[in-house]
Amino acid sequence: MKIVCFGDSLTARKEGYPKPMLTMMLSEKVKGHRYVNAGAMGNTTVEARGRLKEDVLNEHPDIVTIMFGSNDCSEKKDVSLTTFHDNLLFCIKKIGSKKVILITPSPVDDEKQLYRKNNELIKYVEIIKELATESHCEVIDFYQHVMEQENYPKLLVGKSDDGLHFGEKLYDQLSDLIAERLKNRERIIEQPLWKKLKNKF
């Protein structure tokens, strides 16, 4: 399979490694597939929609993870909730809902972040989850996964201690969550024909 990871800097960051950490870890955890990192620093869903064809559709992927929201909710970007919803829905429809795994962005450290706050970010997180239900997409609620951990702000410290860009520990957790979904897809693909037919009814 070819897996494209589509997102902003949380998808693209290398954290001191020669390659983006997310796809590097995934390639070690679920071997035998091709991984394409289509993360772009500072991107909102507005820019994502504009580069969807070149960076995602032209790759002819089997699976696409989509992780946006951290920049959309920023006071500097101020992408409305309606626009955020419409842009994500556009991407889902173009890719095909069965190929999409939506991922909610991680929370921020409110004490360190000047332009993003969790009380705003959560509104974008809820839209992602609603779209997953409406479009019948898989969803990984990474926001909640991180929030439930004790002293989660400590996990948000990466090379850049800005309360947004996390480091190796959370990339390990995020890649584990994605890897679990990819392995489930592998099991479905490897099912004998009679089981596949049975699952349709």
Number of C-alpha atoms within 10 A of each C-alpha: 13 14 24 25 23 23 26 25 20 25 24 20 23 18 18 12 9 8 14 20 23 27 24 18 18 23 17 12 17 17 10 10 13 15 20 19 22 24 24 17 13 14 19 24 26 16 13 23 16 12 13 18 15 10 18 22 15 9 13 14 19 15 21 26 21 26 26 28 28 30 22 23 25 18 13 10 15 13 18 12 15 10 13 22 17 16 18 23 19 15 21 22 12 13 20 15 19 15 16 25 21 25 25 25 28 28 25 24 22 16 10 14 15 12 13 22 19 18 10 13 22 20 13 24 24 13 18 27 19 15 19 21 12 10 16 12 18 19 21 21 18 21 18 15 16 21 14 10 11 9 10 16 19 14 20 24 19 18 14 12 15 17 21 24 20 23 22 19 12 20 22 15 15 20 21 17 17 20 19 13 16 20 13 12 13 13 11 13 11 11 11 10 9 8 11 13 10 8 8 6 5
